[in-house]
Amino acid sequence: MNALIFAAGLGTRLKPLTDTMPKALVPLAGKPLLQWQVEKLRDAGITDITVNVHHFPDMIIDTIRRNNGWGCTISISDERDCLLDTGGGLKKVKSEILNAPILACNVDILSNIDIRALIALYEQTGVSQLVVSERQTQRYLLFDEQNLLRGWTNIATGECKPASIHPSIIPSFRRLAFSGMQILAPEVLMRLDEMEKEKFSLIDFYLHLCEQNSTPSAIRHTPLQAYVPKDYKMMDVGKIDQIQEAESFAESL
């Protein structure tokens, strides 16, 4: 299996650190964020990894080269001319990984997830898996009784997508928070070409699929299933005042 680490973000919430370095190289307990992600993937048996870059791209490339990819074969997807967001970034690289699933994850989310168990479930079912949790947030993905993705909601504003979801059935859905990791099957990756914009998020892509998958038969054609890890702990290293807490969290993994 191949992996893609989303490392192209500007890291504005980590300023002033990201005024002089990319978010992917922010150090935690003696290791840059990128190294934590690469080593976790490597330990799960994934050694073919793509990293997308935009902000201080040469610093990331030089760090990977100096460390020999931390034991992995790492390719670079260069977005220095245009930051493509997660969906656009995946669309850019998926054509290079033909007929194979991709595990995609954010560089700034640390967790105790057992990636081998996630891969095993995908290999057993062949169904795309979205890593989610029951943590409290304002924005949730909505899943039906078969744990298949049906939509998205913002509980603070009452907004719900796609528009085709009838309000009467929303209470029947399970609300789960996205955790920034997924394994996507080749059939789902092919449908990225349906997105007309160059820059878009993976959530926008998933909601496009929900809109298109308006019937049970369509949902079964390219399903997106909830994966709730056992005893899951995660942390989004998103703010400068969280660095000390994130270091303790990383060392506990």
C-alpha positions, 0 to 999 in steps of 0.5 A, a space after each residue: 500500500 502507498 501513503 500520502 502525507 499532507 504536509 503542504 499547509 501554511 501552518 498559520 496557527 503555529 506562528 511564529 514557528 512557521 514564519 521560518 519553517 514549514 509546519 511539517 518540520 516543527 519539532 516535537 520531543 526531538 523529532 519533526 512532525 513529519 518524522 513522527 508520521 513517516 515512522 508510524 507508517 513505516 512501522 505499519 509496513 508502509 514504505 512507499 510514501 508521497 509528501 506534498 510540499 508548498 510552504 518552505 518546500 526545499 527545507 522539507 526536501 532537504 530534511 528527507 534527503 539528509 535522513 534517507 527518508 527515515 528508512 522509506 522511499 519518499 516521493 515529493 508532490 510539489 505544490 509550491 506554485 499552487 496550494 491544492 488543499 487535501 482533495 486537490 493534493 490527492 488528485 494530483 498524485 493519484 494518477 501516479 499510483 494506478 489501481 492501488 489504494 492510498 492511505 492519506 493522513 495529515 502531518 499535524 495529527 498525532 494518534 495511537 491508531 493501529 495502522 496495521 489493523 486499519 489496513 487489515 480491515 481494508 484488505 478484508 473488505 475492500 471498502 474505503 475507510 474514514 478514520 473517525 471518533 466520537 470526540 466532541 466538535 462542531 462539524 461531524 460526518 454523518 453515517 447510516 446504520 451500515 456505517 456508510 457516509 451519508 453527509 456532513 453537519 455543522 451543529 453550531 449553524 444547523 447546516 447540513 450537506 448534501 442538500 438531498 438529505 431530508 431533514 427528517 432522517 438526519 436524527 437517525 444518522 450517527 455523528 462522528 468526527 473526522 480524524 484526518 486519516 483514510 484509506 481510499 480504494 482505487 474506485 473512489 480515487 478514480 472519482 476524484 476526476 469528477 471534481 472540476 476545481 483544481 483546489 478542493 478539500 477531501 470533505 468536499 469530495 466526500 460530500 460530492 460522492 454523497 450527493 451522487 450516491 443518492 440511492 442504496 445501489 450507488 452507495 454500495 458502488 463506492 462506499 465510504 465506511 466509518 472506522 472507529 479505532 479501539 481506545 483511540 487517542 489523537 491530538 491535532 497539533 494546530 496551535 502554538 500553545 499546544 506544543 508542550 502538551 503535544 510533546 508529552 502526547 507524542 512521547 506517550 504513543 
